[in-house]
């Protein structure tokens, strides 16, 4: 059970006003807000033990190292990775995907096939296009349906012995669709293909078990999960991480360096060149602890209530169309008002203190499919309320009246 009043007190930003109105923050799919408990961890790091990690023998370095590696273990436990060294700290989901794409440069050959879904964020499209240009591999696309779901029969038809890698998001950032990733993974494995799942949108709502999924790579960002920006995670099966070449060279990722030859460190350091976002990594662990204390089952149940309530209220507005109507979706509602550009709606809502996202949401192929320039996207988190949704609905009706 969610104690919404208690939870909202944890988020200082929810007390502020925007344009003279109480803030209604419905841009959670872009970035979540940060509770005081995580802010305190960030302040504590810079106030009490700010030091570089892994290299120092002095007390501050040892303390920072211990807490950074403890955070890695928190992440390992949360996602149920088999080994802590299968968790690679990155700057976020985009960095994680690019790391894997780079690692496959030496694995792929001309004519190999990669499969992507039509529901992807640009960060799970562009790196693979770049990889295909380098290697001569061919990119195939799983088409989508008018409901915003993947055409699984078409996926079956795409799979063959040339398929080497499949990459799909767990949840669509633009539509909220929850994809059947376990089925996608199992079918790909029958052809010996590896699977990367973009979990950036799923991680705030679902607690993935990477071993139960049998996924080869899973990526996410801390700033979607009540943590700071600039830090994220790549989970990779040990066997794949050992096959891949390092993404960057520099300090920390080496074993021995001479001018004749360099050998690389073992996992996870092989992929963690340079000084990392130490404070961010520690705060990432704190954010997961915070959300686990609330409980992901409780979060999912409450957010589903918000989704159903918001969908019903918005559907009743004449001329409003919702994009992404899968029965299996999370708390994202993308919509347009007939004859009105989404940017104009978003601008007017901001004047009322309501934060939504407008545009193509880094998912232009989805917008092209629907033949629209973009949508207004309201995305809910466990600290939002039905009363805030009522404010959104009043705001949309006012925008419609003013812009029609």
N, C-alpha and C positions, 0 to 999 in steps of 0.2 A: 504494500500500500504506500502510495506517495503522500508525504506530508508537504503539500505544495507551499504552505506559508513558511514552514521551516526552511525548505530548500531555497526559496526566493531570497531569504535573508543572507544566504551564502554568496550571493552575486551582487557586489556593490553597484555595478553598472546599471542594474535594473531600477535603481532609485533615481536615476537622472532624468532630466527632461530634454526633449528635442523640439525646437521651435515652439517652446512654451507649453508643450504637451508631454504627459508621461510617456516615456519610451516604451514602445511595443516592438520587440525585436523578433522578427520572423525571417531572419537571414541566416539561420543556423546551418543550412547546408553549405554555405560559403565558409563560415567559421563560427564555432560555438563561443559562448562567453566563458569566463574563467572564474571559478569560485575563490573566495578569500583563502581557503585552505591551501590552494595551489599558489596563489600570489604570495602567501607567507613563506612557502618553500623557496620561491625565487628570491625573495628579499633576504632570507636566511643564508642562502648560498653566497650572495654578493656581500653580505654584512659580516659573515663569520668564517667562511672557509674557501674563498675564491682562490683557486690555484689550478695549474695544469695537472693533468692526470697521467698515470702509468709510468712517468719518468722520474718523479721526485721521491726522495727518501724523507723529506721533511714532513712535519705533522699535517700541514694544510693539504699537501698533495695526497698524502695517504688517505685523509678523510674524504676528499673530493673523489678519489678513485673508488673508495669503498662504496660511497653513495651512488656513484654513476653505475658501477657494476651491479649494485643492489637493484637499481631501476631496471637494468637489463633482465634480471631474474623476475621482477614483477611482470614485465612484458611477456617473458617466456611463459610464466604461469597463466597469465590472462588468456593468451592465445593457444596455450597448451602445446608449445613447441617441445620437441623431444629433448633438445639440448639448448642451453643458453647461448652457445656460440653460433646457433642458427639464426639468431636475432642480430641483424646488422642495423646500427643507428645510421640514419641518413638525414638529409634536410627536409624530407617530406615524401609524399607519394610520387611526385614527378621525378625526383632524384632516384628513388627506388626503382622505378620503371626503366629509366635510362641506364641504371647500373646493370640491370638484367639484359637489356637490349645490347649494351656494349659487350657483355659477357658471351652473348651468342654469336658475335661477329665471327669468331674463329670456329664455331661449331656448325654453322649453316653452310650450305653450298648452293650453287645455282640450281634453280628448279625446285628447291624445298618449298614447302607451303606453310604459311602462317594464317591463322584464322582469328579475326576480330569480330566483335559484335557491332551492330548498327547503333547501339545505345551508349557508345563510349564517350567519355570526356576526351578532349583533344590530347591530353597527356598520355592517354592509352591508345592513341592513333599515330601521332606524329613520330615518336621514337621508332616505331616499327616500320613506318614508311621509310625512314632514314636507313634503318637496318636493311630493308629490302634493296635499296639503292646501292648499298655497299656490297651485298652478298649475291644479288641476283635471285633472292627468294621471292616468292609470289604471295601477295596479300589477298585473302578471300574474306568476304563479309557475310555474317549471319544476318539475314534481313529481319525487320521488325514488322509487327502487325499494327493495325489501326488503334488497338488498345494499348500499345506501347510495350508489348511483350515480344520475346524472341521467337522466331519461327523454328521450332526444334526439329521439324521434319527436314527443313532446309539445312540445318546444322548436320544432321545425319548424312545428308547427301554430299556435304563438303568434305567430311572426314575421309582420309585415305592414307595409304602407307607413306605418302610424301609429307604428311602433316607432322611438323616438328614442334610447333608451339601454338597454344590457344590462349588468348587473353581476353577476359570479360570482366566487367564490373559486377560486384556483388549486388549493388543497388545503383540504379540510374540517378545521377545527380539532377537531371533535368525533369524526370517524370516520377521518380520514387519507386519504380518497378523493382521488386526483389526477384532477381534471376535464379533459375534452378541450378545453382552452381555445382551441387553434388553430382547431378546427372551429367552436366557438361564435363566435369572432371573425369568421371568414370568412363564416359564414352571416348574421351580423348586418350585415356590411358590404354584402351584396347588397341590403339594404333601406335603406342609407344611415344605419344606426344606429351610434352610437358605443358603445364597449365599455370598461368599467372592470373590471380584474382586481384583486381583493384578494390580494396576494401575501405577506401576513404569515406564513402557515404554509409557503409554498413556499420562500421565500428562504433559510432555513437548510439546505435539502436540494438545491435546484435552482438553477442559474445561468440566469435567464431572459434571453433576447435580445429586447428589446422591438421592435427593427426587424424581426427575422425573424417574430415573432408578429404584427406589424402592429397591435399593440394601441394604443388611443387614450389610455388611462390605466392606469398600474400603480402600486400603492401598497404600502408595507411599513414595518416598524418596526425600528430598530436593535437593540432589546433581544431580538429573536428571533434575531439573527445575531451573538451574542457581543459586542454593543455595549452602550452605556448606555441607560437608560430616558429617556423624554422627548424623543426625537428620531426622526424618520422621514423618509420621502421620498414625494413625489408626482412620478412621471414623467407628463408630458403632451405629446402632439404639439403642436408650436408653433402650428399653425393653431387648435387647440381652446383653448389657453391664451390666445391673442389674442382669441378670441371671448368669453371668460368675464369677468364683472365681478370686481373684487377682493373677497376674502372679508373683509378687515379694513382699516381705515384707520389711518394713523399715520405715524410716522417710517419712513424707508427706502423706502417703497413709492410715494413721490411724485416728480414731475418739478418742477412749480411749484405753489406754494400761495399764493393770495390769498383774501381774504374773499369775493370774487365767484365764484371758480372754482378748482378744483384739477385738475391733470393728473397722470396716473399714470406711474410709471417703467416702463421696458421689462422684459422677462423677464430673470432670475427675480424681480427685486426687487418687481415688482407684487404678488406674493403673499406677500412676506416682511416684513410690517409689524413694526416694533419690534425690540428687541434679541433676537437668536435665542439658542438654546442653542449657544453658540459651541464650548465644550469638547465638547459632545455630538456636534456635527457633525464635528469633527476626529477624535474617537474612533470615530465611525461609519466613517469612511474607514479607520482603523487596523484595525478589526474585519474589514472586507472584505479588507484586505491579509493579515491573519492566516489567514483561511479559504482564501483563494486560494493561499496558500503550501502549505497542506495539499492542496488540489485538490478541487474539487467532485465530480469523478468518483470519487475515492477515498472521499470522505465518503459519497456515495450508495451505493457498493458495500458499504461497511462497515455502514452503517445498515440496508441491506436484509438483511444477515446477521442483525443484531440483531432485526429485525422477524420474520423467519422463525423464528428460534430462540425468541423470546418467544411467538409465536403457537402454536407446537407445544407448548411447555411448559405454557402456560395452558390450551390446549384439552383437555389430559389431565385437568384437574381436574373431577370430577363436579359437575354443577350450575352450572358457569360458562358464561355465554353471552357471546360477542363480538359487538359491534354494529359494522357496517362491514366487510363481507367482500369488497369489491371486489378484483379481482386486480391492479388498478393503484392501489396506495396507498403511503403513506410510513410512517415509523416511529412510528405511533400505534396503541395498542390500547385500545379502550374496552370495558369488560366489566361484568357484574354477576354476583353470586352469588345463586342462586335463593332467594327468601324473605328476603334480607338487604338493608337499605338501603345504598346506596353510601357515604353519609356515615359509617356505622358501620365499614365496611371501611377507609375512608381514615384514620379516627381510630386504629384499631388498628395499621395499617401505620406511621403516624407514630411510635407508641410503639416501633416496631422500627427507627426511623431511616430509613424509606422514605418519600420525598416523592412523592405522586401527587396528581392533581387529582380532586375529586369534585363532582358537581352537574350542571347542565345546560350548562355550558361556554359560556354566552352564546349558546346555540343551542336555545332552547326549542321551536321548530317541529320540530326533529329528534326531540327527546324525546317530543313529543306524537304524532308519527308512530308511534313504537315503543310508545307508551302506558306510558312509564316516567318516574319522577321525575328521573332522571339516570343517570350511569354513573361508574364508577371509570376514570380515564384514565391510563395509563402511556405517556409519550412519551419516546422515546430520542433521544440525540444522539451525535455521533461520539466523545465522550469517555466514553461508558458502556461497560460490559463485559458479556459473557455471565455472568460470575460474579455481577454485580449482578442480572441477571435471575433467576438461581437463588435469590438472596436474596429477591427479590420473590415468586417462586413459593412458597417456604417460608412467607413471610409471609401470602400469600393462603390457603394451606392451614390455617395456624394460626388466621387470622381466621374461616375457615369453621367450624372445630372449636369455637371459643369462642362464636360467635354463633348457631350452629344450634340 
